[in-house]
Amino acid sequence: ELELNIKEITENTPWKLYLTSLYFTIYTITSVGYGDIGPKNYLETCVAIFMIIISGISWAILLGQVCGVVASLSEEESEFRATMD
């Protein structure tokens, strides 16, 4: 019974290929890494794409905030040194 429609189920449609390509591109660009565990079906691939995008945006915001704090520390030090001169 399960083997009757196996060709139709496993056929690579353009949407399946696009989704797989999008997943590969996203985890390569965000340098998440290839790892040993990957999504097994297309629902897991969609969830993984969503999570990688959210994680990448969160990481960018965090790094931006940390860089802003470090930059403002050097501005305060520059002002302090200017008043001391």
N, C-alpha and C positions, 0 to 999 in steps of 0.2 A: 504494500500500500504506500509506503513512504517513497519507494523508488519509482513510482509511476510518473511523477512530474519533476523529477530531479533535474532534467535539462532546463526546464523553464525557471526553476528556483535558483539554480546556480549560474544562469546565463548572465554575462557581464553586460548590463545595460549601460547606456551613457551616464545615467545618474549614479549608478554604483561606482563606475570608474571615476567620475568627478568627485564623489564623496571620498573615495580612497585616496585620490590625488590631493585633495584639500587637506585631509588628515596628515598625509606625509609631508606636505609643504609646511603646515602649521607647526608640527612638532620638530621639524628641522630648523625652521627660522627662529623659533623661540628657544632653541637648544635645550629642550626638555630631555632629549636623548632617546635612543631607540629602545633600550631596555629589553627585558626578557618577556614581559607580559604586555600583550597588546589586545585591542578589541577583537572579539571573535565574530560579531555580527554587525549589521548596519546601525542598529539602535545604540549599541555600545560605542560605535565610531562617532555617532552624532553627539553623544554625551561627552566623549573624550574631547572632541573638538571644542565644544562649549566650555568645558572645564579648563582646557589649555588657554583659550582666549581670555577667560575671566582671570586665571592665574597670571597670565602675562600682563594684563592691564593692572592688576593689583601690585605686582612686582615693580612695574614702571612707576606707579604712584608712590610706593614706598621709597624707592631709590631717589625719586625727585624730592620728596620731603626731607630725606636725610641729607642730600646735597644742598638743599636750601638752608638747613640748619648749620651745616658746616660753613657755607658761604657767609651767612650772617654773623657767625662767630669771628671770622676774619675781618669783617667790616667794623665790628665793635672794637676789635683790637687796633685797627688802623685809626679809628677816631680817638681812642685812648692815647696812642702814640703821638698823634697830631697835637692833642692838648698838652702833652708833656713837653713838647718842643718849644 
